[in-house]
Amino acid sequence: MTPAQYLKLLRLLEAERLLKTTFLSVKEIANRVGITNASHFVREFKRVYGVAPTAYRRRLEDCQEKASGESNAAYQKMSNDK
């Protein structure tokens, strides 16, 4: 891996973290990780993760909602079994 490839990887990993933990826009995340061209950022993110950043964030939100719903259902089942 070249130094440029390593730097790009680090930037995309930080972008992934920001998508998971903040409500920043994709453009703001791109700027924060040092990629000033938002369309280039989206293209690179999609190449590595298989989906665009907005779709990645949406999938995370869907998974969190599903997990939360499953936890609530499990709690209610346990409460009813007592």
C-alpha positions as CSV (number, residue, x, y, z in Angstrom):
1,M,0.0,0.0,0.0
2,T,1.4,3.4,-1.0
3,P,1.4,6.3,1.4
4,A,-1.3,8.0,-0.6
5,Q,-3.5,4.9,-0.5
6,Y,-2.9,4.6,3.3
7,L,-3.9,8.3,3.8
8,K,-7.1,7.7,1.7
9,L,-7.9,4.7,3.9
10,L,-7.4,6.7,7.1
11,R,-9.7,9.5,5.7
12,L,-12.4,7.0,4.8
13,L,-12.2,5.3,8.2
14,E,-12.6,8.7,9.9
15,A,-15.5,9.5,7.6
16,E,-17.2,6.2,8.5
17,R,-16.8,7.1,12.2
18,L,-18.3,10.5,11.6
19,L,-21.2,9.0,9.7
20,K,-21.9,6.7,12.7
21,T,-21.5,9.2,15.5
22,T,-22.5,12.6,14.2
23,F,-25.3,14.3,12.2
24,L,-22.9,16.2,10.0
25,S,-23.7,16.5,6.4
26,V,-21.8,14.4,3.9
27,K,-20.2,17.6,2.5
28,E,-19.0,18.6,6.0
29,I,-17.6,15.1,6.7
30,A,-15.7,15.2,3.4
31,N,-14.2,18.6,4.3
32,R,-13.3,17.4,7.9
33,V,-11.4,14.4,6.6
34,G,-9.6,16.5,4.0
35,I,-11.4,15.7,0.8
36,T,-12.6,19.1,-0.5
37,N,-14.5,17.7,-3.6
38,A,-17.7,16.1,-2.2
39,S,-18.5,14.2,-5.4
40,H,-15.0,12.7,-5.3
41,F,-15.5,11.7,-1.6
42,V,-18.9,10.0,-2.4
43,R,-17.3,8.1,-5.3
44,E,-14.4,6.9,-3.2
45,F,-16.6,6.0,-0.2
46,K,-18.9,4.0,-2.5
47,R,-15.9,2.2,-4.1
48,V,-14.7,1.1,-0.7
49,Y,-18.0,0.5,1.2
50,G,-20.2,-0.5,-1.7
51,V,-22.8,2.2,-0.9
52,A,-22.9,6.0,-0.9
53,P,-22.3,7.7,2.5
54,T,-26.0,8.7,2.8
55,A,-27.1,5.1,2.2
56,Y,-24.5,3.9,4.6
57,R,-25.9,6.2,7.3
58,R,-29.5,5.2,6.5
59,R,-28.5,1.5,6.9
60,L,-27.0,2.2,10.3
61,E,-30.1,4.0,11.4
62,D,-32.3,1.1,10.2
63,C,-30.2,-1.4,12.0
64,Q,-30.3,0.6,15.2
65,E,-34.1,1.0,15.0
66,K,-34.4,-2.8,14.4
67,A,-32.1,-3.6,17.3
68,S,-34.0,-1.2,19.6
69,G,-37.3,-2.8,18.6
70,E,-36.0,-6.3,19.2
71,S,-34.7,-5.3,22.7
72,N,-38.0,-3.8,23.6
73,A,-39.8,-6.9,22.4
74,A,-37.5,-9.2,24.4
75,Y,-38.0,-7.1,27.5
76,Q,-41.7,-7.2,27.2
77,K,-41.7,-11.0,26.6
78,M,-39.5,-11.5,29.7
79,S,-41.8,-9.2,31.7
80,N,-44.9,-11.2,30.6
81,D,-43.3,-14.5,31.4
82,K,-42.9,-13.6,35.1
